[in-house]
């Protein structure tokens, strides 16, 4: 039987070695670890029938979506910082794209967007953002197969419509609330991180990885991949020196959760402190371009979410309409 379990890898392997019409056909493919015996057998039936048909000249081969996914997970995903997560997410989508040709990618994505929340294969409740991200992973895999392995005659992702999601949080805290949170935090690293986040706009992961220098916090590994330096605010200098960067991220997150409960701010997330830093800068008259530079936004659209906060700047601009120009 072409399907067997590889005990070393812990997954099923499809191996086809037959003489069809006087011609020997050999191929081998390692299947995703999450696949069950039933899924592997279904793949065996579909792929074996396809190979017989191709060899006998009955039909022309058309690569399937799972072919592109397997190549993507083998070659591209290991190079990504979130490669393991991408593999998990694509495996959870497998029920919708298994056996489907690359040319049907747009239809597969539409079906997933419509039926994902009712899929019994995924026990987790899915948010609109999760559905969008999974579709992006799938289109990236298919485009990779087309671009680097000649899978298909045209870009299979060209007709895919990515669902639009508006889930920006609009929770901001002021300096007084930040200080209450910091004082209620029983973990020293957590107290330092709260202060640094408010006076720098850095993410928690960036705070723990930042290297304090005379020029500022030096960040070599950022979300958008571009190194940057964030100046150290005088009120965050002592916290920067005292922060133990070996403290696990989860320890700080749990300490923050206890602190927000203690001061009755249950809806405030640690990441909201980053948004609050942006709000504080805008309220102080800092332009959006500079705010984006401090936060490390690669795309101006990320900074645009704070535009509604710049009411004073907008009022000043409107007030200049019709004003006399000095000679």
C-alpha positions in Angstrom: 0.0 0.0 0.0 1.4 3.4 -0.9 0.6 4.9 2.5 2.7 4.0 5.6 3.6 5.6 8.9 7.1 6.9 9.3 7.8 6.3 13.0 10.9 8.6 13.0 8.9 11.6 11.7 5.7 10.6 13.4 3.6 11.1 10.3 2.2 9.3 7.2 4.2 9.0 4.0 2.7 8.5 0.5 5.0 6.4 -1.7 3.9 5.4 -5.2 6.0 2.9 -7.2 4.2 1.2 -10.0 4.5 0.2 -13.6 1.6 1.7 -15.5 1.3 1.1 -19.2 4.8 -0.2 -19.5 6.2 2.9 -17.7 7.5 3.1 -14.2 6.1 5.8 -12.1 7.7 6.7 -8.8 6.9 9.5 -6.3 7.0 10.1 -2.6 5.5 12.7 -0.3 5.6 13.3 3.4 2.1 14.2 4.7 1.4 16.7 7.5 1.8 15.3 11.0 -1.8 16.3 12.0 -3.3 14.0 9.3 -5.2 11.0 10.5 -5.2 7.5 8.8 -8.5 8.4 7.1 -7.1 11.6 5.7 -3.9 9.8 4.5 -6.0 7.1 2.8 -8.2 9.7 1.1 -5.0 11.3 -0.2 -3.7 7.9 -1.4 -6.9 7.2 -3.4 -7.0 10.6 -5.0 -3.3 10.9 -5.8 -3.0 7.3 -7.0 -6.0 7.6 -9.4 -4.5 10.9 -10.7 -1.1 9.3 -11.4 -2.7 6.4 -13.2 -4.7 8.8 -15.3 -1.7 11.1 -16.1 0.5 8.2 -17.1 -2.1 6.7 -19.4 -2.7 10.1 -21.0 -6.3 10.3 -19.8 -5.9 13.7 -18.3 -3.4 16.5 -17.8 -2.1 17.0 -14.3 -3.3 19.9 -12.2 -1.5 20.6 -9.0 -3.6 20.6 -5.8 -3.6 23.1 -3.0 -2.1 20.6 -0.6 0.9 20.2 -2.9 1.7 23.9 -2.6 1.1 23.8 1.2 3.5 20.8 1.7 6.2 22.6 -0.3 5.6 25.8 1.6 5.8 24.1 5.0 9.0 22.3 4.0 10.9 25.2 2.4 9.5 28.5 3.4 7.8 28.1 6.8 11.1 27.2 8.6 12.5 30.5 7.6 9.7 32.5 9.3 9.6 33.6 12.9 6.1 32.3 13.1 6.7 29.2 11.0 5.4 26.7 13.6 2.2 28.7 14.1 1.7 28.9 10.3 2.0 25.1 10.1 -0.6 24.7 12.8 -3.0 27.1 11.2 -2.8 25.5 7.7 -3.3 22.1 9.2 -6.5 23.3 10.8 -7.7 24.5 7.4 -7.0 21.2 5.7 -10.6 20.1 5.7 -11.5 22.8 3.3 -8.7 22.5 0.7 -7.9 18.8 0.7 -8.2 17.4 -2.8 -8.9 20.8 -4.3 -7.0 22.1 -7.4 -5.0 25.3 -7.2 -7.3 26.9 -9.7 -10.1 26.7 -7.1 -8.2 28.6 -4.4 -10.6 31.6 -4.6 -13.6 29.4 -4.1 -11.9 27.5 -1.3 -11.2 30.8 0.5 -14.7 32.0 0.1 -16.1 28.7 1.5 -13.7 28.9 4.4 -14.7 32.5 5.2 -18.4 31.4 5.2 -18.1 28.1 7.0 -15.0 28.3 9.3 -17.0 29.2 12.4 -19.1 26.1 11.9 -16.2 23.7 11.2 -16.1 20.8 13.7 -12.5 20.1 12.9 -11.4 23.2 14.8 -12.5 23.2 18.5 -11.5 26.9 19.1 -14.0 29.7 18.5 -12.6 31.7 15.5 -12.5 35.4 15.3 -12.8 37.3 12.1 -9.1 38.2 12.3 -8.2 34.5 12.7 -10.1 33.6 9.6 -8.5 36.4 7.7 -5.0 35.4 8.8 -5.5 31.8 7.9 -6.7 32.7 4.4 -3.6 34.8 4.0 -1.4 31.9 5.1 -3.1 29.7 2.5 -2.8 32.2 -0.3 0.9 32.7 0.5 1.5 29.0 0.3 -0.2 28.6 -3.0 1.5 31.7 -4.5 4.9 30.2 -3.3 4.1 26.9 -5.1 3.2 28.8 -8.3 6.2 31.2 -8.2 8.9 28.8 -7.1 7.7 25.4 -8.4 5.7 26.2 -11.5 2.4 25.0 -9.9 -0.2 26.4 -12.3 -0.1 28.7 -15.2 -1.3 31.8 -13.4 -1.1 33.2 -9.9 -3.7 31.1 -8.0 -4.1 33.9 -5.4 -5.0 36.6 -8.0 -8.8 36.2 -7.5 -8.8 35.7 -3.8 -10.6 38.3 -1.7 -9.2 38.7 1.8 -11.9 39.4 4.3 -11.7 42.9 5.8 -11.5 43.1 9.6 -11.8 46.1 11.8 -10.8 45.1 15.3 -8.6 48.1 16.3 -8.8 48.6 20.1 -9.6 52.1 21.3 -8.6 51.7 24.9 -6.2 54.4 26.3 -5.0 55.2 29.8 -3.4 58.4 31.1 -0.3 58.8 33.2 -2.2 58.6 36.4 -3.8 55.3 35.5 -0.4 53.9 34.3 1.1 54.8 37.7 -1.8 53.0 39.5 -1.1 49.9 37.4 2.6 50.0 38.1 2.2 50.4 41.8 -0.3 47.6 42.0 2.0 45.2 40.1 3.8 42.9 42.5 6.4 41.8 40.1 9.4 44.2 39.8 10.1 43.5 36.1 6.4 44.0 35.5 6.5 47.5 37.2 9.5 48.5 35.1 7.9 47.2 31.9 4.7 49.2 32.4 6.6 52.4 32.8 8.9 51.8 29.9 5.9 50.9 27.6 4.1 54.1 28.5 7.2 56.3 28.0 8.4 54.6 24.8 5.4 52.9 23.0 7.4 49.7 22.7 5.7 46.2 22.7 6.4 43.9 25.7 8.6 41.6 23.6 10.6 44.6 22.4 11.1 45.9 25.9 12.5 42.5 27.0 14.8 42.4 23.9 15.9 46.0 23.8 19.5 47.0 24.5 19.7 50.3 26.5 22.4 52.5 25.0 23.3 56.2 25.5 21.4 56.9 22.3 18.3 55.0 23.4 16.7 51.6 23.4 18.3 49.7 20.5 16.0 47.2 18.8 17.6 44.8 16.3 14.7 42.3 16.0 11.4 44.1 15.5 8.0 43.0 14.2 8.5 44.6 10.8 12.1 43.4 10.6 13.7 46.9 10.6 16.1 47.8 13.4 15.4 51.1 15.2 16.4 53.1 18.2 13.8 54.5 20.6 15.0 57.4 22.8 14.9 56.8 26.5 12.5 59.1 28.3 14.0 60.6 31.5 11.1 59.1 33.5 11.8 55.6 32.1 15.6 55.7 32.6 15.5 54.2 36.1 13.1 51.5 35.0 15.3 50.7 32.0 18.3 50.2 34.4 16.3 48.1 36.9 14.5 45.8 34.4 15.6 42.2 34.6 15.3 41.2 30.9 15.7 37.5 31.8 12.2 37.6 33.2 9.8 35.4 31.2 7.3 37.3 29.2 4.4 35.2 30.6 5.5 36.1 34.1 5.1 39.8 33.4 1.8 39.3 31.6 0.3 37.4 34.5 1.6 40.0 37.0 -0.1 42.7 34.8 -3.4 40.8 34.8 -3.3 40.7 38.6 -2.5 44.4 38.8 -5.3 45.5 36.4 -7.8 43.4 38.5 -6.5 45.1 41.7 -7.1 48.6 40.3 -10.4 47.7 38.6 -9.2 48.0 35.0 -10.2 44.6 33.7 -10.5 45.6 30.0 -7.0 47.1 29.8 -4.4 44.9 28.0 -0.6 45.5 28.2 -0.6 46.4 24.5 -3.0 49.2 25.3 -0.2 51.0 27.0 1.6 51.2 23.6 -1.6 52.8 22.2 -1.7 55.1 25.2 1.9 56.3 24.4 0.7 57.2 20.9 -2.3 59.0 22.3 -0.1 61.0 24.7 2.3 62.0 22.0 -0.6 63.1 19.7 -2.3 65.1 22.5 1.1 66.8 23.0 1.0 68.0 19.4 3.4 65.4 17.9 2.6 64.8 14.2 1.4 61.3 13.0 4.6 60.7 10.9 6.8 61.1 14.0 4.4 59.0 16.1 4.7 56.2 13.5 8.5 56.5 13.6 8.6 56.1 17.3 6.3 53.1 17.3 8.2 51.5 14.4 5.3 51.4 11.9 6.4 50.3 8.4 3.0 51.1 7.0 1.5 54.6 7.5 -2.0 53.0 7.6 -1.0 51.5 11.0 -0.5 55.1 12.4 -3.6 56.4 10.7 -5.8 54.6 13.4 -4.7 57.4 15.8 -5.7 60.3 13.5 -9.0 60.8 15.3 -7.1 61.7 18.4 -5.4 64.7 16.8 -8.4 67.0 17.4 -6.4 70.0 18.5 -4.2 69.8 15.4 -7.2 69.5 13.2 -8.9 72.5 14.9 -5.8 74.6 14.4 -5.8 73.6 10.7 -9.4 74.5 10.3 -8.9 77.8 12.1 -6.4 78.8 9.5 -9.0 78.7 6.7 -9.5 82.2 5.4 -6.8 83.7 7.6 -4.7 86.5 6.2 -1.3 85.7 5.0 1.5 87.9 6.4 3.2 89.9 3.8 
